[in-house]
Amino acid sequence: MRVPHRSMTMRALIPGKGSHGLFLLLLLLFSIRPALSKEIRIAIHATDPTIEATAIHLQKPDVAVEGIPTSFYLQLDKDVAHPISFVIHAGMHDETMVLAPGERRAISFTPQKHNVITLDHPDTALLTFKAIPQWMSILPPLIAIAIALLFKEVFTALFLGIFSGAFVVSLYGGSSLWSSIPHAIQRIIDTYILQSLYDKGHLSIILFSMLIGGMVNLITRNGGMQGVIRFLSRYARSPRSGQFITWLLGIAIFFDDYANTLVVGNTMRPVTDQLRISREKLAYLVDSTAAPIASIAFITTWIGAEISYIQDGITTIGLEETPYNIFFHSLQYAFYPILTLIFILLLIQSNRDFGPMYKAEKRARQGMATPSHGEEEKGFSNNLNDLTPEQGVKAHAYNAVIPVVTVIVGTITGLFITGLENNPWEPQLGIAHNLSNVIGASDSYKALLWASLGSVLVTVLLTVGGRILPMRKAVDSLINGFRTMLTAIIILIMAWSIALLTKEMHTADFISRIALAARIPAELIPGLTFVLAALVSFSTGTSWGTMAILYPLVLPASWFITQETGMDYEQALMIFYIVVSTVLTGSVLGDHCSPISDTTILSSLASSCDHIQHVRTQMPYAVTAGSIALFMGIIPAAYGIPVWILFILSISTLFLLIRIMGKKHKPLH
């Protein structure tokens, strides 16, 4: 899914469960006061006894975590007449250095409990501070996950996760217990959020998301989306072909899961009703093609966030790979989305279903009424005003096809242009090798911005130049499209903030050390990540929120674990690619099973299907594909079994399960 539903967004802002979570969080944070570590003291001794303490300037580290190397700064006043020799006493060993007048130098050391030294001689200066116990570095993501699981709301969870970390940093930075609360709030705004927005790549992602949202809304209002759907729906003449066309439309509207769900479900419902396809099956087809294709396609409203999360992860570990290149390589391990799309095709081809879905389809084939939402459907139709063509507008497919092609071609062109600037084409390497090098060296942020801006301009030109809508209405549609991305942008900013926080608190170091101590094989990390992502996404109803919580946590941790266990670079990179994929795909699985997911809700509403019936009929199919993806895809792939073999085995297993468990539908008379 892309963003939480409007009602869910409002729920995040209403006092209630979130305020209870804040109360519980404060109780937890207040209880850690007794656990504050002993004061760490570093003595600075000048060999020249005439030097006054006021001539020495010390700056303690912003954040110090026990067992993690950090630095403090020592500076000699510029008015001192000559260089001075210093001895640094930090507990384990002494360090000698000479500073010239006005010189400032960073001194590295590792805070430990034994850094509490005993002064046995007079010292010129003393630096004192407290280091955060390493176990506390897990608090921000742990609190975010716990509150998300407990209260099923991602906005509050992310904010309180960031707040908890800022509170701990302020508390150990010298603030009192009560003053740490306002200091934490201040730190969230002026440190984490502002630093997130200072990043050029992050701003590019925000602009790209807004532009794509505007384009999607405008090609819907100018009738282009409707034209594409009408063209394809001509070929739906039987239950099987009707399901196939619905599946194909879900693939065609690959660039946005939100538009996919609303447009395909609402438009194909009359067609599938006429063909006696159950509303439950329609809701499943709509829901299970929306996020899977949007999450793995190259040009979607998801790609910006995915690349951003990956960029933050590789920045933390210093991996010399571009985020787009990592995303590209991770797609080969996207077992769940790919198997889900193939699973649907196998069900359609075999004309079989099993479990609650078979009963729903049997009832529909017999002409029995299917449950619907009644009044909810009426209210939903009112909310679709911005997602239907303007009244009186003729539907022409080219008004959608041309802008989408512009995005695709523009992105590919931009990737090549920026890639060739950084990595010139070398004929002796061959086409495949050169393509990999060029795309890997490209600036995906620039490419996506160029393409999305070009698509918006083309869409406006088609809409206004073709006299479909006046300029004022076209601009209004663009602005409404920008607004649809606001919630996603807020999630992104919070995700970037918690990424900065976990990096500052060295959360990944702590997790990797725990995993090493527990002797968790690196090969099992992708599987565990997939299960964790599915659980969090199921409980919160948001795959974007899940990625926001888990990506900053598991990407650095997984890389550090592979390094500590002695894996070679190629094997470690393979595990990293799989982890990148499993956070994404596990989030999509949990989203499909969650009754509070917005795409699950919207699929029910757009298909006029009873929501509980949709959840009941879809969950067995999602769990089936997810289990095969985990046990026959992710885990074996982490042990080095070739991906093409695993896909053959997984698809064959799905085929056999359908044949064994599925019941064939009788043909319509």
C-alpha positions in Angstrom: 0.0 0.0 0.0 1.0 3.6 -0.4 -0.4 5.7 2.4 -2.9 5.3 5.2 -6.6 5.9 4.4 -7.9 9.4 5.2 -9.9 8.1 8.2 -6.8 6.4 9.5 -4.7 9.5 9.1 -7.2 11.5 11.2 -7.1 8.8 13.8 -3.4 9.4 14.3 -4.2 13.0 15.3 -7.1 12.3 17.7 -6.2 11.8 21.4 -6.9 8.3 22.5 -4.8 5.2 21.9 -1.9 7.4 20.9 -2.0 9.4 24.1 -2.2 6.2 26.1 0.9 5.1 24.3 2.7 8.3 25.1 1.8 7.8 28.8 3.2 4.3 28.8 6.3 5.5 27.0 7.0 8.2 29.5 6.6 5.7 32.3 9.2 3.5 30.6 11.6 6.4 30.0 11.3 7.7 33.6 12.0 4.2 34.9 15.4 4.1 33.2 16.8 6.9 35.4 18.4 4.4 37.9 20.1 2.8 35.0 22.1 5.8 34.1 25.7 4.9 33.7 28.6 6.2 35.8 30.2 9.4 34.7 33.0 9.0 32.3 36.0 11.3 32.9 38.9 12.1 30.6 41.8 14.0 32.1 43.9 16.4 30.0 47.4 17.0 31.5 49.6 19.7 30.0 53.3 19.1 30.5 53.9 22.8 30.8 52.8 23.8 34.3 52.3 27.4 33.4 49.3 26.7 31.1 46.0 27.8 32.6 42.9 25.6 32.3 41.2 28.5 30.5 43.6 28.2 27.6 42.3 24.7 26.9 38.9 24.2 25.1 37.2 20.8 25.3 34.1 19.7 23.4 32.5 16.5 24.4 30.8 14.2 21.8 27.2 15.0 20.9 26.2 11.4 21.5 28.4 8.8 23.2 27.4 5.1 23.3 29.3 2.6 25.5 31.5 0.4 23.5 31.2 2.4 20.3 34.3 4.5 19.1 33.6 8.2 19.2 35.6 11.5 19.4 36.0 14.5 21.5 37.8 17.7 20.6 40.8 19.4 22.2 41.7 23.0 21.2 44.6 25.2 22.4 43.9 28.9 22.7 45.5 30.9 19.9 47.1 33.4 22.4 49.4 30.7 23.8 53.0 31.6 23.0 54.3 28.2 21.9 53.2 24.6 21.2 52.1 22.5 24.2 52.5 18.8 24.8 49.5 17.1 26.3 48.9 13.7 27.9 45.3 12.3 27.5 44.2 10.0 30.3 41.1 8.0 29.1 41.3 5.0 31.5 42.7 2.2 29.4 45.8 3.9 28.0 47.4 7.3 27.8 47.9 9.3 24.6 50.5 12.0 24.0 50.2 14.8 21.5 51.5 18.3 20.7 49.1 21.1 19.8 50.1 24.4 18.2 48.5 27.6 19.3 44.9 27.7 17.9 45.0 24.1 16.7 41.9 22.0 17.2 42.1 18.2 17.1 39.7 15.3 17.3 40.7 12.6 19.7 39.2 9.1 19.2 38.4 6.8 22.1 35.8 4.1 23.0 33.6 5.0 26.0 33.6 2.1 28.5 32.6 1.7 32.2 36.3 1.5 33.0 36.8 5.1 31.7 36.1 6.2 35.2 39.6 7.1 36.1 41.2 8.0 39.4 43.3 11.2 39.4 46.7 10.6 41.0 48.2 13.9 39.9 47.1 17.5 39.2 45.5 17.8 35.8 45.1 20.9 33.6 41.5 20.1 32.5 38.8 17.4 33.0 36.2 16.4 30.5 33.2 14.6 32.0 30.1 13.2 30.3 27.8 10.1 30.4 27.7 7.4 27.7 24.4 5.8 26.7 24.3 2.1 27.6 24.4 0.2 24.3 21.1 -1.7 25.0 19.3 1.7 25.0 20.1 2.2 21.3 17.4 -0.3 20.5 14.7 1.7 22.2 13.6 4.0 19.3 12.9 1.2 16.8 11.7 -1.2 19.5 9.2 1.4 20.9 8.1 2.3 17.4 7.4 -1.4 16.6 5.8 -2.1 20.0 3.4 0.8 19.7 2.6 0.0 16.1 1.7 -3.6 17.1 -0.2 -2.5 20.2 -2.2 0.4 18.9 -2.2 -0.4 15.1 -1.2 3.1 14.1 2.0 4.0 12.4 2.2 7.8 12.8 2.1 7.8 16.5 4.5 4.8 16.6 7.1 6.6 14.4 6.8 9.8 16.3 7.1 8.2 19.8 10.0 6.1 18.5 11.9 9.3 17.5 10.9 11.0 20.7 12.2 8.1 22.9 15.6 8.3 21.2 15.8 12.1 21.4 14.8 11.9 25.1 17.6 9.4 25.9 20.1 11.5 24.0 19.0 14.6 25.9 19.0 12.8 29.2 22.5 11.5 28.8 23.7 14.8 27.3 23.3 16.5 30.6 19.7 17.6 30.7 17.6 16.9 33.8 14.8 14.3 33.8 12.0 16.8 33.2 13.9 19.2 31.0 14.8 16.3 28.7 11.1 16.3 27.5 11.1 19.7 25.9 14.7 19.3 24.8 13.7 16.0 23.1 10.9 17.8 21.2 13.2 20.6 20.2 15.8 18.1 19.0 13.3 16.3 16.9 12.5 19.5 15.0 15.9 21.3 14.8 18.1 18.2 14.5 16.5 15.1 13.0 13.7 16.7 10.8 15.8 19.6 9.6 18.8 17.4 8.8 16.5 15.1 6.9 15.2 18.0 4.8 18.7 19.4 4.2 19.5 16.3 2.2 19.3 17.0 -1.6 18.2 13.4 -2.3 15.4 13.6 0.3 14.1 16.8 -1.3 14.3 15.1 -4.7 12.1 12.3 -3.4 9.5 14.7 -2.1 9.3 16.5 -5.4 9.2 13.3 -7.4 6.4 11.9 -5.2 4.3 15.1 -5.6 4.8 15.3 -9.3 3.8 11.7 -9.8 0.8 12.2 -7.6 -0.2 15.2 -9.7 0.2 13.3 -12.9 -1.9 10.3 -11.7 -4.7 12.6 -10.7 -4.7 14.6 -13.9 -4.7 11.5 -16.2 -7.6 10.2 -14.2 -9.6 13.5 -14.5 -8.9 13.9 -18.3 -10.3 10.5 -19.0 -7.1 8.8 -20.0 -7.2 6.2 -17.3 -10.8 5.4 -18.1 -9.9 5.1 -21.8 -7.2 2.5 -21.1 -9.7 0.4 -19.0 -12.5 0.6 -21.5 -10.2 -0.6 -24.3 -9.0 -3.6 -22.3 -12.5 -4.5 -20.9 -13.8 -5.2 -24.5 -12.0 -8.5 -24.3 -13.7 -9.8 -21.1 -16.3 -12.2 -22.3 -16.2 -15.1 -19.8 -15.3 -15.5 -16.1 -11.8 -16.6 -17.0 -11.2 -13.8 -19.5 -12.8 -11.3 -17.2 -10.4 -12.2 -14.4 -7.5 -12.1 -16.8 -8.4 -8.6 -18.0 -8.8 -7.4 -14.4 -5.3 -8.9 -13.6 -3.9 -7.3 -16.7 -5.3 -3.9 -15.8 -3.8 -4.2 -12.4 -0.4 -4.8 -14.1 -1.0 -1.9 -16.5 -1.6 0.6 -13.8 1.7 -0.3 -12.2 2.8 3.2 -11.2 0.5 3.8 -8.3 -1.2 1.2 -6.0 -3.7 3.7 -4.7 -5.0 4.7 -8.3 -4.8 1.0 -9.2 -7.1 -0.1 -6.4 -9.7 2.6 -6.9 -9.8 2.7 -10.7 -9.6 -1.0 -11.5 -12.1 -2.1 -8.8 -14.6 0.6 -9.5 -14.5 0.3 -13.3 -14.4 -3.5 -13.6 -17.1 -4.2 -11.1 -20.0 -3.9 -13.7 -18.0 -6.2 -16.1 -17.3 -8.9 -13.5 -20.8 -8.7 -12.1 -22.2 -9.4 -15.6 -19.7 -12.4 -15.9 -20.8 -13.7 -12.5 -17.4 -13.2 -10.9 -17.8 -12.8 -7.2 -17.1 -9.4 -5.5 -14.7 -11.3 -3.2 -12.7 -12.5 -6.2 -12.7 -9.0 -7.8 -11.5 -7.5 -4.5 -8.7 -10.1 -4.4 -7.6 -9.5 -7.9 -7.6 -5.7 -7.3 -5.8 -5.9 -4.0 -3.2 -8.5 -5.0 -2.1 -6.7 -8.2 -1.9 -3.2 -6.7 1.0 -3.3 -4.2 2.9 -6.3 -5.7 3.4 -4.6 -9.0 3.8 -1.1 -7.6 6.5 -2.3 -5.2 8.7 -4.0 -7.8 8.2 -1.9 -11.0 10.9 0.6 -11.9 8.8 3.7 -12.3 6.2 4.0 -9.5 5.2 6.2 -6.5 7.1 3.6 -4.4 10.4 3.8 -6.1 11.4 7.1 -4.5 10.9 5.9 -1.0 12.5 2.6 -1.6 15.6 4.2 -3.1 15.7 6.7 -0.2 15.5 4.0 2.4 18.3 2.0 0.7 20.4 5.2 0.3 20.2 5.8 4.1 21.2 2.2 4.8 24.3 2.2 2.5 25.4 5.6 3.8 25.5 4.1 7.3 27.6 1.2 6.4 29.7 2.9 3.7 28.8 0.5 0.9 30.1 1.6 -2.5 26.9 0.8 -4.4 24.3 3.1 -5.8 20.8 2.7 -4.3 19.2 2.1 -7.7 21.7 -0.6 -8.5 21.0 -2.3 -5.1 17.2 -2.0 -5.8 17.7 -3.5 -9.2 19.7 -6.5 -7.9 17.2 -7.1 -5.0 14.3 -7.6 -7.4 15.5 -11.1 -8.3 14.7 -12.0 -4.7 11.2 -10.4 -4.6 9.6 -13.9 -4.3 6.3 -12.9 -2.7 5.1 -10.2 -5.2 6.2 -12.2 -8.2 4.7 -15.5 -6.9 1.5 -13.7 -6.0 1.0 -12.4 -9.5 1.8 -15.8 -11.0 -0.5 -17.5 -8.4 -3.4 -15.4 -9.6 -2.7 -16.4 -13.2 -2.5 -20.1 -12.2 -5.9 -19.8 -10.4 -7.4 -18.1 -13.5 -5.9 -20.6 -16.0 -7.0 -23.6 -13.9 -10.5 -22.2 -13.3 -10.1 -23.4 -9.7 -10.3 -21.9 -6.2 -10.1 -23.2 -2.7 -11.2 -22.3 0.8 -13.6 -19.4 1.4 -12.9 -18.1 -2.1 -14.4 -21.2 -3.7 -17.6 -20.8 -1.8 -17.9 -17.1 -2.8 -17.2 -18.0 -6.5 -19.7 -20.9 -6.4 -22.4 -18.6 -5.0 -21.7 -16.0 -7.7 -21.7 -18.5 -10.5 -25.1 -19.6 -9.3 -26.4 -16.1 -9.6 -26.8 -15.6 -5.9 -26.3 -12.0 -4.5 -23.0 -11.2 -2.9 -22.6 -9.0 0.2 -22.1 -5.3 -0.4 -21.6 -2.2 1.7 -24.8 -0.4 1.0 -24.5 3.0 2.7 -20.7 2.7 2.8 -20.6 2.2 -0.9 -22.6 5.4 -1.4 -20.2 7.3 0.8 -17.3 5.8 -1.0 -18.7 7.0 -4.3 -18.7 10.5 -3.0 -15.1 10.2 -2.1 -14.2 9.1 -5.6 -15.0 12.5 -7.2 -11.3 13.2 -7.5 -10.6 9.8 -9.1 -13.2 9.8 -11.9 -13.1 11.8 -15.1 -14.5 15.3 -15.2 -18.1 15.3 -16.2 -18.6 15.4 -20.0 -15.0 14.4 -20.8 -14.5 11.7 -23.4 -12.3 8.8 -22.4 -9.2 8.5 -24.7 -6.5 6.0 -23.7 -3.7 8.0 -25.3 -4.2 10.8 -22.6 -2.8 8.3 -20.1 -0.5 6.2 -22.2 1.6 9.1 -23.4 2.3 10.6 -20.0 3.1 7.1 -18.5 5.4 6.4 -21.5 7.0 9.8 -20.9 7.8 8.8 -17.3 9.3 5.5 -18.4 11.3 6.8 -21.3 12.4 9.9 -19.4 13.6 7.9 -16.4 15.6 5.4 -18.6 17.0 8.3 -20.6 17.9 10.2 -17.4 19.6 7.1 -15.9 21.7 6.7 -19.1 22.7 10.4 -19.3 23.7 10.7 -15.6 25.3 7.2 -15.7 27.4 8.0 -18.7 28.6 11.2 -17.0 30.0 9.2 -14.1 30.9 6.0 -16.0 31.7 6.4 -19.7 30.8 3.6 -22.1 33.7 1.2 -22.7 33.2 -0.9 -25.9 35.6 -3.6 -24.8 33.4 -4.6 -21.8 30.4 -5.6 -23.8 26.8 -4.4 -23.8 25.5 -6.2 -20.7 28.5 -5.2 -18.6 28.3 -1.6 -19.8 24.6 -1.3 -19.1 25.1 -2.6 -15.5 28.0 -0.1 -15.0 26.1 2.9 -16.5 22.9 2.3 -14.6 24.8 1.5 -11.4 26.7 4.9 -11.7 23.5 6.9 -12.6 21.9 9.6 -10.5 18.4 8.1 -10.0 17.2 11.2 -8.2 17.9 13.5 -11.2 16.4 10.9 -13.6 13.2 10.6 -11.6 12.8 14.3 -11.3 13.4 15.0 -15.0 10.9 12.2 -16.0 8.2 13.1 -13.5 8.4 16.8 -14.4 8.3 15.9 -18.1 5.3 13.7 -17.6 3.4 16.5 -15.8 4.1 19.0 -18.6 3.1 16.5 -21.2 -0.1 15.7 -19.3 -1.0 19.4 -19.0 -0.3 19.9 -22.7 -2.6 17.0 -23.7 -5.3 18.1 -21.3 -5.3 21.9 -22.0 -4.1 21.7 -25.6 -6.7 19.1 -26.4 -9.4 21.3 -24.8 -10.3 18.6 -22.3 -10.1 20.8 -19.3 -9.3 24.5 -18.9 -6.0 25.5 -17.4 -7.6 26.4 -14.0 -9.2 22.9 -13.6 -6.0 21.2 -14.8 -3.9 23.0 -12.2 -6.6 22.2 -9.6 -6.3 18.6 -10.5 -2.5 18.7 -10.2 -2.7 20.3 -6.8 -5.2 17.7 -5.6 -2.8 15.1 -6.8 0.0 16.7 -4.8 -2.2 16.6 -1.7 -2.7 12.8 -2.1 1.0 12.4 -1.5 1.1 14.5 1.7 0.7 11.6 4.1 3.3 9.6 2.3 5.7 12.6 2.5 5.1 12.9 6.3 5.9 9.2 6.7 9.1 9.6 4.6 10.2 12.6 6.8 9.6 10.6 10.0 11.4 7.6 8.4 14.4 9.7 7.6 14.4 11.2 11.1 14.4 7.8 12.8 17.2 6.7 10.4 19.3 9.6 11.5 18.5 8.8 15.2 19.4 5.0 14.9 22.6 5.9 13.1 23.5 8.4 15.9 22.7 5.8 18.6 24.5 3.0 16.7 21.5 0.7 16.9 22.7 -1.5 14.1 26.0 -2.1 16.0 24.0 -3.3 19.0 21.7 -5.6 17.0 24.6 -7.1 15.1 26.5 -7.8 18.4 23.3 -9.5 19.8 23.0 -11.6 16.7 26.6 -12.6 16.9 26.4 -13.4 20.5 23.3 -15.5 19.9 25.1 -17.1 16.9 22.2 -16.4 14.5 23.4 -17.5 11.1 23.6 -14.7 8.6 21.7 -16.9 6.1 18.6 -16.8 8.4 18.5 -13.0 8.7 16.5 -12.5 5.4 13.9 -15.1 6.5 13.5 -13.5 10.0 13.3 -10.1 8.4 10.5 -11.2 6.1 8.5 -12.6 9.0 9.1 -9.4 11.1 8.1 -7.1 8.2 4.9 -9.1 7.6 4.0 -9.0 11.3 4.5 -5.2 11.7 2.7 -4.5 8.4 -0.2 -6.7 9.4 -0.6 -5.0 12.7 -0.2 -1.5 11.4 -1.9 -1.8 8.0 0.9 0.1 6.3 3.7 -1.3 4.3 5.3 2.2 3.9 5.3 2.6 7.7 6.8 -0.8 8.1 9.6 0.0 5.7 10.2 3.3 7.5 10.7 1.4 10.8 12.7 -1.6 9.6 14.9 -0.4 6.7 17.1 1.9 8.9 17.4 -0.9 11.4 18.0 -4.1 9.4 20.1 -2.9 6.5 23.1 -1.8 8.5 22.7 -4.7 11.0 22.6 -7.4 8.3 25.7 -6.0 6.7 27.6 -5.8 9.9 26.7 -9.4 10.8 27.9 -10.7 7.5 31.2 -8.9 7.9 31.6 -10.2 11.5 30.9 -13.8 10.5 33.7 -13.6 7.9 31.6 -13.8 4.7 33.4 -12.8 1.5 32.2 -9.6 -0.2 30.1 -11.3 -2.9 28.2 -13.6 -0.5 27.7 -10.7 2.0 26.3 -8.5 -0.9 23.9 -11.3 -1.9 22.5 -11.5 1.7 22.2 -7.7 1.7 20.3 -7.8 -1.6 17.9 -10.4 -0.1 17.4 -8.4 3.1 16.6 -5.3 1.0 14.0 -7.3 -0.8 12.5 -9.1 2.2 11.7 -5.8 4.1 9.7 -4.7 1.0 8.0 -8.0 0.2 7.3 -8.9 3.8 5.6 -5.5 4.2 3.4 -6.2 1.2 2.4 -9.6 2.6 1.4 -8.2 5.9 -0.5 -5.5 4.1 -2.5 -8.0 2.1 -3.5 -9.9 5.3 -4.3 -6.8 7.4 -8.0 -5.8 7.8 -6.9 -2.3 8.6 -4.7 -1.8 5.5 -6.0 1.1 3.4 -5.6 -0.8 0.1 -7.5 -3.8 1.7 -10.3 -1.5 2.7 -10.3 0.4 -0.6 -10.3 -2.9 -2.5 -13.4 -3.9 -0.6 -15.1 -0.6 -1.2 -14.1 -0.2 -4.8 -15.4 -3.7 -5.5 -18.5 -3.2 -3.3 -17.5 -6.4 -1.4 -18.1 -6.9 2.3 -14.8 -6.1 4.0 -14.6 -9.0 6.4 -15.5 -11.3 3.5 -12.6 -9.8 1.5 -10.2 -10.4 4.3 -11.4 -14.0 4.9 -11.1 -15.0 1.3 -7.8 -13.2 0.5 -5.8 -14.2 3.6 -5.5 -18.0 2.7 -4.2 -17.1 -0.7 -1.8 -14.5 0.7 -0.5 -16.9 3.4 -0.1 -19.6 0.8 2.1 -17.5 -1.5 3.9 -16.0 1.5 4.8 -19.4 2.9 6.1 -20.7 -0.4 8.1 -17.5 -0.8 9.7 -17.9 2.6 10.5 -21.6 2.7 11.1 -22.3 -1.0 12.5 -18.9 -2.0 14.0 -16.6 0.6 15.7 -19.1 3.0 17.2 -21.4 0.2 18.3 -18.3 -1.7 20.3 -17.1 1.3 22.2 -20.4 1.3 23.2 -19.8 -2.4 20.7 -21.9 -4.3 20.2 -20.3 -7.8 17.1 -18.1 -8.0 15.9 -19.6 -11.3 15.7 -23.0 -9.7 13.8 -21.7 -6.7 11.2 -19.9 -8.9 10.7 -23.1 -10.9 10.2 -25.1 -7.7 8.0 -22.5 -6.1 5.7 -22.1 -9.2 5.5 -25.9 -9.5 4.5 -26.1 -5.9 1.8 -23.5 -6.3 0.5 -25.3 -9.4 0.3 -28.6 -7.5 -1.4 -27.0 -4.5 -4.1 -25.5 -6.7 -4.6 -28.9 -8.4 -4.8 -30.7 -5.1 -6.7 -28.2 -2.9 -8.6 -26.3 -5.6 -12.1 -27.2 -6.8 -13.0 -26.6 -10.5 -15.9 -24.3 -11.3 -18.7 -25.5 -13.5 -19.0 -23.6 -16.8 -21.7 -21.0 -17.1 -24.7 -22.0 -19.2 
